[in-house]
């Protein structure tokens, strides 16, 4: 599943990034790399962008960009 499919309050772990060039570099600079844990925090009123908790900070991503990040949903108990 892709990151933009994660529902509010759900957790996931990054499995792969399917972006190229500048977008991929931006993800890597933000710390979005394989095995990174993420939590879906907020959605804007029009559902785009969405805020995610990643590596101790909140990052907003457009759905178009979040769809390029492959994740696996995980249980909250696995978050720690």
C-alpha positions in Angstrom: 0.0 0.0 0.0 1.1 3.6 -0.4 1.6 6.2 2.3 -1.4 8.2 1.1 -3.7 5.2 1.9 -2.8 5.3 5.6 -5.8 6.4 7.7 -5.7 8.9 10.5 -4.1 7.5 13.6 -2.6 4.5 11.8 1.0 3.5 11.7 3.2 2.1 9.0 6.8 1.4 8.0 8.4 2.5 4.8 9.3 -0.4 2.5 10.3 1.4 -0.7 10.4 4.7 -2.5 9.2 4.8 -6.1 10.2 8.4 -6.9 13.1 9.5 -9.0 15.6 12.4 -9.0 14.6 15.5 -7.1 11.6 14.0 -5.4 13.5 11.0 -4.2 16.3 13.3 -2.9 13.7 15.3 -1.0 12.3 12.2 0.6 15.8 11.1 1.6 16.7 14.5 3.0 13.5 14.4 5.1 14.6 11.1 6.5 12.0 9.0 4.6 14.1 5.9 3.9 13.2 2.2 4.1 12.4 0.9 7.6 11.3 4.4 8.7 8.2 4.3 10.9 5.4 6.8 10.2 2.1 7.8 11.7 -0.7 9.6 9.9 -1.6 12.6 12.1 -3.9 15.1 10.3 -5.6 15.7 7.0 -6.5 19.1 5.6 -10.2 19.9 5.1 -9.9 19.0 1.4 -7.8 15.8 2.2 -4.6 17.1 0.6 -2.0 17.5 2.1 -1.7 15.1 5.0 0.6 15.5 8.0 2.7 12.5 9.1 4.9 12.0 12.2 8.3 10.9 10.9 11.5 10.7 12.9 10.3 13.0 15.7 8.8 15.7 13.5 5.6 16.4 11.6 5.9 16.5 7.9 3.1 17.4 5.4 3.1 15.7 2.1 0.8 16.1 -0.9 -1.1 12.9 -1.8 0.7 12.9 -5.1 4.0 12.6 -3.4 2.9 10.3 -0.6 1.6 7.8 -3.3 5.2 7.3 -4.3 6.1 5.8 -0.9 5.3 2.2 -0.4 4.6 1.2 3.2 3.4 -1.8 5.3 0.7 -1.0 7.9 1.8 -1.9 11.5 0.2 -2.1 14.9 0.6 0.7 17.4 2.3 -1.7 19.8 5.1 -2.2 17.3 5.7 1.6 17.2 8.2 1.8 20.1 
